[in-house]
Amino acid sequence: MHVRDGMKLLPGEFAKFKEEVIWALRCDHFAQKQHGDYEVAWKFDTREMIDSWVVTSDKDNDEGNSTAEFVMTPSHHGLFQGCLDATVPKDGTTKRTGYCNIRSPPNFVR
């Protein structure tokens, strides 16, 4: 009786084991890293790469005066810069303000 109940659990346990093996294989490259090793996640060497990032601030939503931009430097690096303004507008509805945000491109494939 216990054996029969145990056999019913096997398919689910094998599925969990498969997921654990796949996870271990995907994360195995972390174990092989040595001191000084690095991995490039993004290269900001083209205008298209810079433009694919999403930059927002409170001014975009008419909730404040902060501004931000993501530009390419002459040495082909990405630079997120702007002005963070925490002054609350006197519109009677906005209570807090002052944010700038940058977000990586959605569904980025290397």
CNS distance restraints for C-alpha pairs under 8 A (distance, minus, plus):
assign (resid   1 and name CA) (resid   5 and name CA) 6.42 0.50 0.50
assign (resid   2 and name CA) (resid   6 and name CA) 6.03 0.50 0.50
assign (resid   3 and name CA) (resid   7 and name CA) 6.13 0.50 0.50
assign (resid   4 and name CA) (resid   8 and name CA) 6.55 0.50 0.50
assign (resid   5 and name CA) (resid   9 and name CA) 6.85 0.50 0.50
assign (resid   6 and name CA) (resid  10 and name CA) 6.74 0.50 0.50
assign (resid   9 and name CA) (resid  13 and name CA) 6.29 0.50 0.50
assign (resid  10 and name CA) (resid  14 and name CA) 5.98 0.50 0.50
assign (resid  11 and name CA) (resid  15 and name CA) 6.28 0.50 0.50
assign (resid  12 and name CA) (resid  16 and name CA) 6.35 0.50 0.50
assign (resid  13 and name CA) (resid  17 and name CA) 6.13 0.50 0.50
assign (resid  14 and name CA) (resid  18 and name CA) 6.08 0.50 0.50
assign (resid  15 and name CA) (resid  19 and name CA) 6.35 0.50 0.50
assign (resid  16 and name CA) (resid  20 and name CA) 6.27 0.50 0.50
assign (resid  17 and name CA) (resid  21 and name CA) 6.25 0.50 0.50
assign (resid  18 and name CA) (resid  22 and name CA) 6.22 0.50 0.50
assign (resid  19 and name CA) (resid  23 and name CA) 6.08 0.50 0.50
assign (resid  20 and name CA) (resid  24 and name CA) 6.10 0.50 0.50
assign (resid  21 and name CA) (resid  25 and name CA) 6.21 0.50 0.50
assign (resid  22 and name CA) (resid  26 and name CA) 6.19 0.50 0.50
assign (resid  23 and name CA) (resid  27 and name CA) 6.14 0.50 0.50
assign (resid  24 and name CA) (resid  28 and name CA) 5.82 0.50 0.50
assign (resid  25 and name CA) (resid  29 and name CA) 7.87 0.50 0.50
assign (resid  27 and name CA) (resid  31 and name CA) 7.54 0.50 0.50
assign (resid  28 and name CA) (resid  32 and name CA) 7.03 0.50 0.50
assign (resid  29 and name CA) (resid  33 and name CA) 6.86 0.50 0.50
assign (resid  33 and name CA) (resid  37 and name CA) 6.11 0.50 0.50
assign (resid  43 and name CA) (resid  49 and name CA) 7.62 0.50 0.50
assign (resid  43 and name CA) (resid  77 and name CA) 7.80 0.50 0.50
assign (resid  44 and name CA) (resid  49 and name CA) 5.88 0.50 0.50
assign (resid  44 and name CA) (resid  50 and name CA) 6.12 0.50 0.50
assign (resid  44 and name CA) (resid  72 and name CA) 7.09 0.50 0.50
assign (resid  44 and name CA) (resid  76 and name CA) 6.13 0.50 0.50
assign (resid  44 and name CA) (resid  77 and name CA) 5.51 0.50 0.50
assign (resid  44 and name CA) (resid  78 and name CA) 5.53 0.50 0.50
assign (resid  45 and name CA) (resid  49 and name CA) 7.23 0.50 0.50
assign (resid  45 and name CA) (resid  72 and name CA) 7.75 0.50 0.50
assign (resid  45 and name CA) (resid  76 and name CA) 5.05 0.50 0.50
assign (resid  45 and name CA) (resid  77 and name CA) 6.81 0.50 0.50
assign (resid  46 and name CA) (resid  50 and name CA) 6.69 0.50 0.50
assign (resid  46 and name CA) (resid  76 and name CA) 7.81 0.50 0.50
assign (resid  47 and name CA) (resid  51 and name CA) 6.14 0.50 0.50
assign (resid  47 and name CA) (resid  72 and name CA) 7.39 0.50 0.50
assign (resid  48 and name CA) (resid  52 and name CA) 6.09 0.50 0.50
assign (resid  49 and name CA) (resid  53 and name CA) 7.14 0.50 0.50
assign (resid  50 and name CA) (resid  70 and name CA) 6.79 0.50 0.50
assign (resid  50 and name CA) (resid  71 and name CA) 6.57 0.50 0.50
assign (resid  50 and name CA) (resid  72 and name CA) 6.79 0.50 0.50
assign (resid  50 and name CA) (resid  78 and name CA) 6.93 0.50 0.50
assign (resid  51 and name CA) (resid  70 and name CA) 7.94 0.50 0.50
assign (resid  52 and name CA) (resid 104 and name CA) 7.67 0.50 0.50
assign (resid  52 and name CA) (resid 105 and name CA) 5.66 0.50 0.50
assign (resid  53 and name CA) (resid  70 and name CA) 7.81 0.50 0.50
assign (resid  53 and name CA) (resid 102 and name CA) 6.96 0.50 0.50
assign (resid  53 and name CA) (resid 103 and name CA) 5.89 0.50 0.50
assign (resid  53 and name CA) (resid 104 and name CA) 5.09 0.50 0.50
assign (resid  53 and name CA) (resid 105 and name CA) 5.08 0.50 0.50
assign (resid  54 and name CA) (resid 102 and name CA) 5.64 0.50 0.50
assign (resid  54 and name CA) (resid 103 and name CA) 5.09 0.50 0.50
assign (resid  54 and name CA) (resid 104 and name CA) 6.53 0.50 0.50
assign (resid  54 and name CA) (resid 105 and name CA) 6.79 0.50 0.50
assign (resid  55 and name CA) (resid  68 and name CA) 6.85 0.50 0.50
assign (resid  55 and name CA) (resid  69 and name CA) 6.36 0.50 0.50
assign (resid  55 and name CA) (resid  70 and name CA) 6.96 0.50 0.50
assign (resid  55 and name CA) (resid 100 and name CA) 7.54 0.50 0.50
assign (resid  55 and name CA) (resid 101 and name CA) 5.66 0.50 0.50
assign (resid  55 and name CA) (resid 102 and name CA) 4.49 0.50 0.50
assign (resid  55 and name CA) (resid 103 and name CA) 6.48 0.50 0.50
assign (resid  56 and name CA) (resid  60 and name CA) 6.47 0.50 0.50
assign (resid  56 and name CA) (resid  67 and name CA) 7.98 0.50 0.50
assign (resid  56 and name CA) (resid  68 and name CA) 6.92 0.50 0.50
assign (resid  56 and name CA) (resid 100 and name CA) 5.84 0.50 0.50
assign (resid  56 and name CA) (resid 101 and name CA) 5.15 0.50 0.50
assign (resid  56 and name CA) (resid 102 and name CA) 6.49 0.50 0.50
assign (resid  57 and name CA) (resid  61 and name CA) 7.49 0.50 0.50
assign (resid  57 and name CA) (resid  66 and name CA) 5.91 0.50 0.50
assign (resid  57 and name CA) (resid  67 and name CA) 5.80 0.50 0.50
assign (resid  57 and name CA) (resid  68 and name CA) 6.40 0.50 0.50
assign (resid  57 and name CA) (resid  98 and name CA) 7.83 0.50 0.50
assign (resid  57 and name CA) (resid  99 and name CA) 5.56 0.50 0.50
assign (resid  57 and name CA) (resid 100 and name CA) 4.22 0.50 0.50
assign (resid  57 and name CA) (resid 101 and name CA) 6.05 0.50 0.50
assign (resid  58 and name CA) (resid  62 and name CA) 6.40 0.50 0.50
assign (resid  58 and name CA) (resid  63 and name CA) 5.06 0.50 0.50
assign (resid  58 and name CA) (resid  64 and name CA) 5.05 0.50 0.50
assign (resid  58 and name CA) (resid  65 and name CA) 6.54 0.50 0.50
assign (resid  58 and name CA) (resid  66 and name CA) 5.81 0.50 0.50
assign (resid  58 and name CA) (resid  67 and name CA) 7.56 0.50 0.50
assign (resid  58 and name CA) (resid  97 and name CA) 6.75 0.50 0.50
assign (resid  58 and name CA) (resid  98 and name CA) 6.31 0.50 0.50
assign (resid  58 and name CA) (resid  99 and name CA) 5.69 0.50 0.50
assign (resid  58 and name CA) (resid 100 and name CA) 6.75 0.50 0.50
assign (resid  59 and name CA) (resid  63 and name CA) 5.68 0.50 0.50
assign (resid  59 and name CA) (resid  64 and name CA) 4.90 0.50 0.50
assign (resid  59 and name CA) (resid  65 and name CA) 4.94 0.50 0.50
assign (resid  59 and name CA) (resid  66 and name CA) 5.58 0.50 0.50
assign (resid  59 and name CA) (resid  67 and name CA) 6.47 0.50 0.50
assign (resid  63 and name CA) (resid  89 and name CA) 7.24 0.50 0.50
assign (resid  63 and name CA) (resid  94 and name CA) 6.63 0.50 0.50
assign (resid  63 and name CA) (resid  97 and name CA) 6.46 0.50 0.50
assign (resid  64 and name CA) (resid  85 and name CA) 7.28 0.50 0.50
assign (resid  64 and name CA) (resid  86 and name CA) 7.53 0.50 0.50
assign (resid  64 and name CA) (resid  87 and name CA) 7.15 0.50 0.50
assign (resid  64 and name CA) (resid  88 and name CA) 6.49 0.50 0.50
assign (resid  64 and name CA) (resid  89 and name CA) 6.11 0.50 0.50
assign (resid  64 and name CA) (resid  97 and name CA) 5.77 0.50 0.50
assign (resid  64 and name CA) (resid  98 and name CA) 6.53 0.50 0.50
assign (resid  65 and name CA) (resid  84 and name CA) 7.71 0.50 0.50
assign (resid  65 and name CA) (resid  85 and name CA) 5.76 0.50 0.50
assign (resid  65 and name CA) (resid  86 and name CA) 7.86 0.50 0.50
assign (resid  65 and name CA) (resid  87 and name CA) 7.59 0.50 0.50
assign (resid  65 and name CA) (resid  98 and name CA) 7.52 0.50 0.50
assign (resid  66 and name CA) (resid  82 and name CA) 7.52 0.50 0.50
assign (resid  66 and name CA) (resid  83 and name CA) 5.54 0.50 0.50
assign (resid  66 and name CA) (resid  84 and name CA) 4.69 0.50 0.50
assign (resid  66 and name CA) (resid  85 and name CA) 4.80 0.50 0.50
assign (resid  66 and name CA) (resid  86 and name CA) 7.57 0.50 0.50
assign (resid  66 and name CA) (resid  98 and name CA) 6.05 0.50 0.50
assign (resid  66 and name CA) (resid  99 and name CA) 6.58 0.50 0.50
assign (resid  66 and name CA) (resid 100 and name CA) 6.77 0.50 0.50
assign (resid  67 and name CA) (resid  82 and name CA) 5.31 0.50 0.50
assign (resid  67 and name CA) (resid  83 and name CA) 5.28 0.50 0.50
assign (resid  67 and name CA) (resid  84 and name CA) 6.59 0.50 0.50
assign (resid  67 and name CA) (resid 100 and name CA) 6.88 0.50 0.50
assign (resid  68 and name CA) (resid  80 and name CA) 7.18 0.50 0.50
assign (resid  68 and name CA) (resid  81 and name CA) 5.62 0.50 0.50
assign (resid  68 and name CA) (resid  82 and name CA) 3.96 0.50 0.50
assign (resid  68 and name CA) (resid  83 and name CA) 6.37 0.50 0.50
assign (resid  68 and name CA) (resid  84 and name CA) 8.00 0.50 0.50
assign (resid  68 and name CA) (resid 100 and name CA) 6.15 0.50 0.50
assign (resid  68 and name CA) (resid 101 and name CA) 7.78 0.50 0.50
assign (resid  69 and name CA) (resid  80 and name CA) 5.84 0.50 0.50
assign (resid  69 and name CA) (resid  81 and name CA) 5.58 0.50 0.50
assign (resid  69 and name CA) (resid  82 and name CA) 6.05 0.50 0.50
assign (resid  70 and name CA) (resid  78 and name CA) 6.70 0.50 0.50
assign (resid  70 and name CA) (resid  79 and name CA) 5.53 0.50 0.50
assign (resid  70 and name CA) (resid  80 and name CA) 4.42 0.50 0.50
assign (resid  70 and name CA) (resid  81 and name CA) 6.39 0.50 0.50
assign (resid  71 and name CA) (resid  78 and name CA) 5.85 0.50 0.50
assign (resid  71 and name CA) (resid  79 and name CA) 5.29 0.50 0.50
assign (resid  71 and name CA) (resid  80 and name CA) 6.58 0.50 0.50
assign (resid  71 and name CA) (resid  81 and name CA) 7.98 0.50 0.50
assign (resid  72 and name CA) (resid  76 and name CA) 5.75 0.50 0.50
assign (resid  72 and name CA) (resid  77 and name CA) 5.58 0.50 0.50
assign (resid  72 and name CA) (resid  78 and name CA) 4.85 0.50 0.50
assign (resid  72 and name CA) (resid  79 and name CA) 6.07 0.50 0.50
assign (resid  73 and name CA) (resid  77 and name CA) 5.29 0.50 0.50
assign (resid  73 and name CA) (resid  78 and name CA) 6.35 0.50 0.50
assign (resid  73 and name CA) (resid  79 and name CA) 6.60 0.50 0.50
assign (resid  80 and name CA) (resid 102 and name CA) 7.72 0.50 0.50
assign (resid  82 and name CA) (resid 100 and name CA) 7.89 0.50 0.50
assign (resid  84 and name CA) (resid  98 and name CA) 5.85 0.50 0.50
assign (resid  84 and name CA) (resid  99 and name CA) 6.43 0.50 0.50
assign (resid  84 and name CA) (resid 100 and name CA) 6.82 0.50 0.50
assign (resid  85 and name CA) (resid  97 and name CA) 7.72 0.50 0.50
assign (resid  85 and name CA) (resid  98 and name CA) 5.23 0.50 0.50
assign (resid  85 and name CA) (resid  99 and name CA) 7.76 0.50 0.50
assign (resid  86 and name CA) (resid  96 and name CA) 7.73 0.50 0.50
assign (resid  86 and name CA) (resid  97 and name CA) 5.45 0.50 0.50
assign (resid  86 and name CA) (resid  98 and name CA) 4.24 0.50 0.50
assign (resid  86 and name CA) (resid  99 and name CA) 7.84 0.50 0.50
assign (resid  87 and name CA) (resid  97 and name CA) 6.86 0.50 0.50
assign (resid  87 and name CA) (resid  98 and name CA) 7.23 0.50 0.50
assign (resid  88 and name CA) (resid  94 and name CA) 6.82 0.50 0.50
assign (resid  88 and name CA) (resid  95 and name CA) 6.59 0.50 0.50
assign (resid  88 and name CA) (resid  96 and name CA) 6.16 0.50 0.50
assign (resid  88 and name CA) (resid  97 and name CA) 5.80 0.50 0.50
assign (resid  89 and name CA) (resid  94 and name CA) 6.70 0.50 0.50
assign (resid  90 and name CA) (resid  94 and name CA) 7.65 0.50 0.50
assign (resid 104 and name CA) (resid 108 and name CA) 7.92 0.50 0.50
